[in-house]
Amino acid sequence: MESSLGERLGAIRGGMRGDRTASAGAKIIRLLFIAAGLIVLLVLLPSTVTYINPGHVGILIHRAGGGVDPKPMGPGLHPRNPLLSQIEEYPIFMQTLVLTRATNEGSRGNDEINVNSVEGQPISLDVSMSFELDPVRVPALYQTFRTDIETIQHGYVKQSIRQALQEVLGTEPIADVIGPKKAEVVNKTQARISERLAPYGIIVKQFTINELRAPPAVIEAINTKNVMQQQALTAQNELQKNQFQAQGDSIKAAGRAKAILAEAEAQAKANQLLSQSLTTALVQYEMAKRWNGQMPQVSGSAMPMIQLPGTSKP
């Protein structure tokens, strides 16, 4: 009787210990699930929010279908589903693309542009282009090229610059491109580049030719031609100067001759008038006005006779 009661009590105690063990195990499992959930939440939480930096826009890509969202995302925080969406960030501030032979001037490698002049002479150019992206058209830009903006710059944009330069420089003599028409070439090239890039929302702000290189023999020929033209211009200027001086001397001589002739004509006319106005009476009158009352001193006994106006010999 007593042994059977003890067995029962032992069984009850064993059952209670088993229940407690099972309950503790269940609690541990629940805690593990909660911890795992928290870890997953902490891992996924940052990816459920995207921050777009100032001067940039976000491009929302729907992974489950729908492609690229046509509306760009502005700067700031944006919620998203990391499993069903992806966001690409594009800069919309002003940027400068440098295409040059030197790698220390912003170019990734030898990015010089090579074209030919109208004579077929090779020309190498270092250029730069400042541009901005139209925020509204950035999603369409990404949908077209499916890559980052730097790759687009050194791909399609560089090719557009080279093609525009070839179209412009290919119609001009190399001497004009290096000399008097350089500014015109820059303006025409910028207009053609803008025309090509505008449909993709790439707005060209400024295009510059930083350096232009031609074969040394061509440069030497151009310099010799310029020296000869300068010498010819100097000789022409000297000839014109001498011609102007001769014309001036001729005009001065003609003026002096004309003045002398006018003076002679005036003197002759005065003499004519004077001769016409002279009479015997007028001469005697003038002599009388100038006589001082003294008789002239002469040799001999004869006395000179002075005839005055209004008197006559007895």
C-alpha positions, 0 to 999 in steps of 0.5 A: 500500500505504502509502496504503491502510494510512493510510486504514484507520488514519484510518477506525479513528481516526474510528470511535473518535472517533464511539464516544466522542462517542456514549458521551458523548452517552448519558451526558449524556442519562442525567444529564439524566434523573436530574436531571429525576427528582430535580427531580420527586421534590423537587417531589412529595416535600412533597405526599406527606406532610401535616402536621396542626396541633395543634387540628385534624383532617384530612379525607381525600378519595379522588379515585379514588373512595370519597368522604370517609374516615369516619375523621379524621386526627389532628395530626402527619405523614401520608403520602398519594398527591398524585395520588389523594387530597386532605386538608382541615384543620378546627379542633376548638378552641373558636371564637366566632362574632360576629354584630353590626352593627359590623364591628370586633367580629369580624363580616365585615359587618353580621351583626346578627339581625333578628326580630319580637316577639309584637306584631310589633315589629322587634328587632335583636340582636348575638349571639355563640356559642362552639362546638367541633367533635366530631372524630369527626363532622368528616368527616360535616360536610364531606361534608354542606356541602363547604366550610370551617368559616367559610363554614358559620358564616356560612351554616347556623349563622347561619340556625339562630341567627336561626330559634331567636331568632325562635321564642323572641322571637316568643312574648314581649312586647318589654318582657319580652325587654328586661327580666325575661325576657332571661336566660330568652330566652337559655337557651331560644335556646341550647337550640334552637340546640344541638338544631339543630347537634348532628346535625352535630357542632357543640357549642354551649358558650355563647350570648350576646345582647350588644345588643338594639335596638328602635324608639325609640318602643317603648323610650320607651313601655316606659320611661314604663310602667316609671316609672308602675309604679315610682310606683304601687309607691312609693305602694303601699308608702307606703300599706302603711307607713301601714297598718302604722303605724296597726295598730301604734298601734292595738295599742299603744292597745289594750294601754295601755287593757287595762293601765289596765283591769287596773290599775283592776280590781286597785285596785277589788278591793284596795279591796273587800278592804280595805273588807271587812277594816276594823272599828272595833276594827282602826281604834282599834288602828291609831290607838293604835299611831300615838299618841305619848302626847301629848294633843291641844292644844285650846281650852276646858276640856273634855278629849277622851276617847280610847277605847282597845281593851278600855276602856269608859266608867265 
